[in-house]
Amino acid sequence: MPRVTSSAVNSARGYGLNAGVAIEYMVATGGTITTDGDFKVHTFTGSSTFTVTQLGDDGTVEYLVIAGGGGGGPRGGGGGGAGGYRAATGFGVTETGYSITVGSGGAGQSNSNDDIGISGTNSVFSSITSIAGGGGGSSTGLVGGSGGGGTRGNAGGAGTSGQGNAGGTGASSGTDRRSGGGGGKSAVGANATGSANGNGGNGLASSITGSSVTRGGGGGGGSYDTGYTPGSGGTGGGGNSVSGGGDNGTTNTGGGGGAGTGTSGTSGTGGSGIVIIRYQFQ
């Protein structure tokens, strides 16, 4: 493959030390490739390979790696936690292929599963691993990139430092229960109150593709008794808890699934993750 270079024009922009010095730029394959000005953006919504065929003079990329969100807990469980969210610039690569793993969201659960949400799965790019969102709990929420919400008076699951936040704490009144929201990238899940379930924590906006998109929201918490206000999902793909069920987390955001509200409330599935890689190509 011919070397991709630029000369005097780009040198004047500060890409070279002297006018006429040729600058080599990165060339790579894999995923869905789009252009944002002088940058190429590779978006992976399923597992694949990112291959650098020409390193270029810079040799670094920007990345966004989000894991699959946790499923909500059924019939009054906690909201699902958002998938772990990692982003950085200046990440060094070499001329090789990098396996990409895009995590799936945790499955929704019926009322026969003891109210425990299912955690998602990790997303991976090179040495970067984003931890799956924790499932909404039947007691304490499950740990994860962001933790699932707790119920029956128990705490939410812990989040992973730098990737997300903890789920909210549940509340209990006799045989009744209300649940906390799942944690999001930008905020912890809200605690349940005497009259309402907790909302999911909000996600975080990124413009890595050239447009601002918010991802990594936690799922809303649910209650066994439909007399309490169901929790709303956090911004960035978190699923709402609704009477009789829970909404799914949004695909490719890592959003947590909404918990099921009601005695037969089936919970929402966590949203699948995503991997995005960006670098200068001209």
N, C-alpha and C positions, 0 to 999 in steps of 0.2 A: 504494500500500500504506500502511495506517495506520502512524504512527510508534509504535514499541515503547518504552514509557516505564515508569518506576516513580516513586513519589512519597515520601510521608512515611515509610513503612515502611523502604524502602531507604535513605533519608537517615539514619535512625537507625543503620543498619549501617555508616555511613561512606561511602556512595556519593554523598552530596550535601552541600553546605556548610550548608544550612539545611533544617529540616523543611518539607515541602511543595514543595521544588524538584524538578521532574520530571527524571529521568535517562533518557537514551536509550541503548539497548543495540544491539549489532550484530545484523544479520539477514543471512543468507547462504544460498546454495544450492550443491548439488553433492556428489557422492559419496554414501556411505551415512551418514545422519545419526543419531546417538544422543545421549542426554542423560546427563550425569553431574552430579547436583546442579544448580547454577546455570550449568553450562557445556554448550554444544553441541560435539559432536565430529564432524567430517567425515572419513570414512575413504575413501581412494582406493586401490583395488587394480588399477586400469587407468587409462589416460590419459583425462582429462576436463577440466572447467573448474570452478573455485571462483569463485563470483560473489558479491561483497559488494553487497547491494541497499540496506542502510542501515548507515552507518558507526558510528553511536553516539558517545558521548562519550569512550570509551577509544580505539578505533581500532587496537588491537593484537591479535595472535593468538600462540598458541604453536604450534610446528610440530615434526614429526618427518619427515625425508625420508631414505629409505634406498634406495640403488641396487640393481640386480640383482647377485647374487653371481657370481663366476667359476666356470667349470666345472673339474672336476679333470682332471689329466693321465691318459691311459689307460696301461695296462700298465707301471706303475711310475713314473708322473709325480707331480708335486707336487699337494698339495691346493689346491682353489680358494680364493681370497681372498674375504672377505665384501665385500658392497657398501658403499660409503661411507655413513657414518651421521652425520647432522647434526641437532641438536635445539637449540631456543632458545625463550625467552619474549620478550615485548615487541617482536615484529616488526610494524612499522607497515604498514597496508594502506589502500587507498582504495576508494571506491565504483566498482568496475570488475570485470571478469572476469580471472581468472588461469589461464592454461593449466597443467594438471598433466600431467607425463609420469612414468609409473611404469616404471622400467627392468626389462627381462627378464633372466633368468639366462643365463649362457653355456651353450651346448649341451654335452652329453656327447659324448665322442669315442671312436671305435673304435680298434683297434690298427693302423689304416692311416694314422694322422694324425701320425706321428712324435712321439707322446707329449706333444704340446702342448695344454694346456687352452685353452678359448675364454673370453675375458673377457665379463662381462655388459655391460649398457648403463646409462647414467646415468638418474637420477631428478631432476626439476626442479619447483620451485615458486617462481614469481616470480624473484628474483635468486639463489635458493638452488639450487645444483647439487651433488648428491652423485655422486661418481665411482664408476663401475662397479668391481666386484671383479676383480682380476687372475686370469687363468687359471693353473692349475698348470703348471709348466715341464717341458720335456724336458731343460733344463739350468738356467739361471737362471729363477726364477719371474717371471711378468709383473707389472708394476707396476699399481696400481689404488687404489681407496678403501682396501682392504686388499690386500696383495700375495699372489700365489700362491706356494706352496712350491717350493723348488728341488730338484734331483736331481743325480745323478752328481757329488757333491761341490761343487755350486754353491749360491750364496746364494739365498734367497727374494727375490721382488720387493718393492720398497719400497711402503709405504703412503702415503696422503696425510695430511699434518699436520691434526690435528683431526677426521679422519674414520675412521681405522683404523690398522692396524699392518702391519708387514712379515711376509712368509711365512718359514717356517723353512728352515734350510740342509739340503741333502741330503748323503748319504754314499755312498761308492763303494768297492768292494773288487774289484779286477780288472774282469771284465766285468759283475759284479753291481752293483746300485744300490738305495739306499733313499732316500726322499724326505721333505722337510719338510712340515709342515702349513701350510695357508693361514692368513694373518693374520685376526684378528677385531677387533671394535671395541675390546675391553678389553685384549687381549693379543696379542703376537706369536705366530705359529705356532711349534710346538716343532720343534727340530732332530731329524733322524734320528740314531739311535745305531747301535752295532755289531749290535744285535739287533732293533731296532724302527724303524718309520717314525714321523714326528712327528705329534702330535695337532694339530688345528686350534685357533687361538686363540679364547678365549671372547668372547661378545657382551656386550651391555649391556641391563639391564632398564629399561623405561620404563612409567610409569603414566599416560600422556597420555590413554588411553581410559577411565581410572577403575580399571583392573585392571593389575597388573604383568605385563608380557610381555617376555621376553628375545629380542632379535633381533641379527643381525650376527655370527654365529659362523662361523669358518673351517672348511674341509673337511679331512679327514684325509689324510695322505700315504700313498702306496702303493709297492710294490716289484715288480720284475720276477720275483724269486724268491719263491714263496709261503712259504718257510721263515721269513720275518721277520714280526713282529707288525704287522698293518695299523694305520694311525693312525685314531683316533676323531675325529669331528667336534666342534667346539667348541660349548658351550651357546649357544643362540640360532639354531638351524637349520642348523648345519654338517653336511654329509653324512659318514658313515663311509666309509672304504676297507674293502672286504671282498674275500675271495679270489674271483677271477673277475670283479670289477666294482667299482663305487663307488656309494654311495647318493646320491640327489639332495639338494641343499639344500632346506630347507623353504620352501614357497610363502609369499610376502609377508613374509619375514624378511630377505632379502638374504643368506642363508647360502651359503657356498661349497660346491661339489660335492665329493664324496669322490673321491679318485684310484682308478683301477683297479689291482688287485693281480693279478699273474700275466701270462703271456705273451699272453693274449688278453683281458685285463681292460679292459672298457669303462668309462669314467669317468662320474661322476654330473654331472647338470646343476645349475648354480647356481640358488638360489632367487630368485624374482622379488622386486622391491622393494615399497615401500609409501610413501604420503604421508598423514599425518594432521595435521589442523588443529583447534585447540581455541580457544574464546573464551567469554566470559561473555555470557549472553543474558537474565538476569533478576537 
